[in-house]
Amino acid sequence: MSDDESPELGSVLSALDDEDCRAILLVADEPRTTQELAERADVPQSTTYRKVDLLREAKLVKERTEIRADGKHTSTYRTDFAAVRVVLEGFERFDVEIERPDRPPEKQLADLWREVRKET
């Protein structure tokens, strides 16, 4: 699934229904490693890895790779939504809409550049 695709309704609802996922979302107000998330959310680290995977699948957190001089790169995660809406479309099906936080142009450019570097 690309970043532009909407997540499945079920994955979003499952993540939001999970108490540990909600605790992680609340402490992911800035980029944090899984270890930092586990400590701040008071969730076991092994559980945090699984919950972060659920949140990534639901497109509720954004993953970034921090490049370190020592070669030990690490991933960080940050909550990546301002609102989640469940929409009834024509009384035929439910859909999910995720409102993303506003990002200033310089942040958008930095994200774009990061993606270009991944490809090269």
KOLBATI-441763 format. One record per atom (N, C-alpha, C): x, y, z; residue in one letter. Coordinates in steps of 0.05 Angstrom, whole numbers, padded with zeros to 5 digits, always signed. Layout:
BEGIN
XYZA ...
END
This chain:
BEGIN
+00017-00023+00000M +00000+00000+00000M +00018+00024+00000M +00013+00043-00018S +00029+00067-00019S +00018+00087+00002S +00033+00108+00007D +00024+00128+00026D -00001+00142+00018D -00007+00143-00008D -00030+00157-00018D -00056+00140-00016D -00053+00114-00013E -00076+00097-00011E -00089+00099+00016E -00115+00097+00017S -00130+00097+00042S -00127+00069+00055S -00125+00069+00081P -00123+00043+00095P -00151+00030+00095P -00152+00005+00101E -00177-00009+00103E -00191-00001+00129E -00217+00002+00127L -00233+00010+00150L -00228-00008+00174L -00228-00034+00169G -00224-00053+00191G -00197-00050+00206G -00176-00044+00191S -00150-00041+00204S -00149-00015+00221S -00163+00006+00212V -00164+00031+00228V -00180+00026+00253V -00204+00014+00250L -00221+00009+00273L -00208-00010+00293L -00194-00030+00283S -00181-00049+00301S -00159-00035+00317S -00143-00018+00304A -00122-00004+00318A -00133+00015+00338A -00154+00030+00331L -00165+00049+00350L -00180+00036+00373L -00189+00011+00369D -00203-00003+00390D -00184-00016+00410D -00158-00016+00403D -00138-00029+00420D -00127-00009+00440D -00129-00016+00466E -00120+00002+00487E -00090+00009+00485E -00073-00011+00479D -00045-00006+00476D -00038+00012+00452D -00052+00007+00430C -00048+00025+00407C -00055+00054+00414C -00077+00057+00428R -00085+00085+00435R -00064+00097+00454R -00054+00082+00472A -00033+00092+00490A -00008+00100+00474A -00001+00084+00455I +00022+00091+00438I +00017+00116+00422I -00006+00118+00410L -00013+00142+00394L -00010+00168+00411L -00018+00166+00436L -00017+00190+00453L +00011+00199+00460L +00030+00180+00461V +00058+00188+00467V +00075+00192+00442V +00063+00187+00419A +00078+00190+00394A +00074+00218+00382A +00075+00238+00400D +00071+00265+00392D +00095+00277+00378D +00117+00263+00379E +00141+00270+00364E +00155+00244+00357E +00173+00244+00338P +00185+00218+00329P +00199+00204+00353P +00192+00179+00357R +00203+00164+00379R +00209+00135+00370R +00229+00123+00381T +00235+00095+00375T +00215+00077+00390T +00214+00052+00382T +00196+00033+00396T +00202+00031+00425T +00228+00032+00432Q +00236+00031+00460Q +00225+00055+00475Q +00227+00079+00464E +00217+00103+00476E +00186+00102+00479E +00173+00092+00458L +00144+00090+00458L +00135+00070+00480L +00149+00048+00482A +00143+00028+00502A +00145+00039+00531A +00167+00054+00535E +00171+00065+00562E +00150+00086+00569E +00144+00104+00550R +00126+00126+00555R +00097+00116+00557R +00090+00096+00541A +00062+00086+00541A +00058+00064+00562A +00079+00055+00575D +00078+00034+00595D +00067+00009+00582D +00078+00002+00559V +00070-00023+00544V +00096-00039+00540V +00095-00065+00545P +00120-00081+00540P +00131-00077+00512P +00157-00077+00510Q +00169-00071+00484Q +00162-00091+00463Q +00160-00116+00470S +00152-00136+00450S +00124-00131+00439S +00106-00122+00457T +00079-00115+00449T +00079-00089+00432T +00096-00071+00439T +00098-00045+00424T +00105-00050+00395T +00123-00068+00389Y +00130-00074+00361Y +00106-00083+00346Y +00090-00101+00358R +00066-00111+00344R +00045-00089+00340R +00042-00073+00361K +00022-00051+00359K +00030-00030+00339K +00056-00024+00338V +00065-00004+00318V +00061-00015+00290V +00064-00041+00286D +00057-00052+00260D +00028-00049+00253D +00010-00053+00272L -00018-00048+00268L -00024-00019+00261L -00011-00001+00275L -00015+00028+00270L -00004+00036+00243L +00018+00024+00235R +00029+00030+00208R +00010+00020+00187R +00000-00004+00190E -00019-00015+00170E -00044+00002+00168E -00052+00014+00190A -00076+00031+00191A -00069+00059+00182A -00044+00065+00176K -00034+00091+00168K -00040+00113+00189K -00037+00105+00215L -00042+00123+00236L -00015+00134+00248L +00007+00121+00242V +00033+00131+00249V +00050+00132+00224V +00070+00150+00225K +00089+00152+00202K +00116+00142+00212K +00129+00126+00196E +00155+00115+00203E +00176+00131+00188E +00198+00137+00203R +00221+00150+00191R +00246+00135+00199R +00265+00134+00182T +00291+00122+00189T +00311+00144+00196T +00322+00142+00219E +00343+00160+00228E +00369+00149+00220E +00384+00163+00204I +00411+00155+00196I +00431+00164+00217I +00446+00145+00227R +00465+00151+00248R +00493+00147+00238R +00511+00164+00248A +00539+00162+00240A +00552+00135+00246A +00543+00122+00267D +00555+00097+00274D +00545+00073+00257D +00527+00079+00239G +00516+00059+00221G +00493+00044+00232G +00485+00049+00257K +00463+00035+00270K +00438+00052+00266K +00427+00051+00242H +00403+00066+00236H +00379+00056+00252H +00361+00073+00258T +00337+00065+00273T +00312+00078+00262T +00290+00065+00267S +00264+00075+00258S +00251+00090+00281S +00238+00112+00274T +00222+00127+00294T +00193+00129+00283T +00175+00133+00301Y +00146+00133+00294Y +00133+00157+00307Y +00115+00169+00292R +00100+00192+00301R +00071+00190+00292R +00053+00198+00310T +00024+00198+00302T +00021+00216+00278T +00006+00206+00258D +00004+00220+00232D -00025+00225+00224D -00041+00235+00243F -00069+00242+00235F -00079+00263+00255F -00097+00279+00245A -00110+00299+00262A -00139+00290+00268A -00151+00275+00250A -00178+00265+00255A -00182+00240+00238A -00199+00222+00248V -00208+00198+00233V -00238+00199+00233V -00249+00196+00208R -00278+00196+00205R -00287+00170+00191R -00309+00159+00202V -00322+00136+00189V -00345+00148+00174V -00346+00142+00148V -00366+00154+00130V -00384+00132+00119V -00410+00138+00119L -00430+00120+00107L -00434+00130+00078L -00426+00115+00059E -00428+00123+00031E -00453+00112+00018E -00473+00129+00014G -00497+00121-00001G -00512+00098+00011G -00510+00093+00036F -00523+00071+00050F -00515+00044+00037F -00491+00044+00024E -00481+00020+00012E -00457+00008+00025E -00440+00026+00037R -00416+00016+00050R -00405+00038+00068R -00388+00029+00087F -00373+00048+00104F -00346+00052+00092F -00335+00076+00097D -00308+00082+00088D -00295+00098+00111D -00269+00101+00109V -00254+00116+00129V -00240+00139+00116V -00240+00162+00128E -00226+00186+00119E -00207+00194+00141E -00181+00198+00134I -00161+00206+00153I -00152+00234+00146I -00155+00252+00165E -00146+00280+00161E -00118+00281+00172E -00099+00289+00155R -00071+00291+00163R -00066+00319+00173R -00046+00321+00192P -00039+00348+00202P -00027+00365+00180P -00031+00391+00181D -00019+00409+00161D +00011+00408+00165D +00025+00406+00142R +00054+00406+00143R +00063+00430+00127R +00081+00446+00138P +00092+00469+00124P +00108+00460+00099P +00110+00477+00079P +00125+00469+00054P +00153+00459+00059P +00167+00470+00078E +00195+00460+00083E +00194+00432+00094E +00174+00425+00109K +00171+00397+00119K +00164+00378+00097K +00147+00387+00079Q +00139+00371+00055Q +00164+00366+00038Q +00180+00387+00034L +00204+00384+00018L +00224+00365+00031L +00227+00367+00057A +00245+00349+00072A +00236+00320+00069A +00210+00315+00071D +00199+00288+00068D +00203+00278+00039D +00199+00295+00020L +00203+00288-00008L +00233+00280-00013L +00251+00297-00003W +00279+00292-00006W +00287+00265+00007W +00276+00260+00031R +00282+00235+00045R +00273+00211+00027R +00250+00213+00014E +00240+00191-00003E +00258+00188-00027E +00267+00210-00039V +00285+00208-00062V +00311+00194-00054V +00322+00200-00031R +00347+00187-00022R +00343+00158-00018R +00319+00149-00009K +00314+00121-00006K +00316+00106-00032K +00307+00119-00053E +00306+00107-00080E +00333+00105-00094E +00352+00121-00084T +00379+00122-00098T +00400+00107-00082T 
END
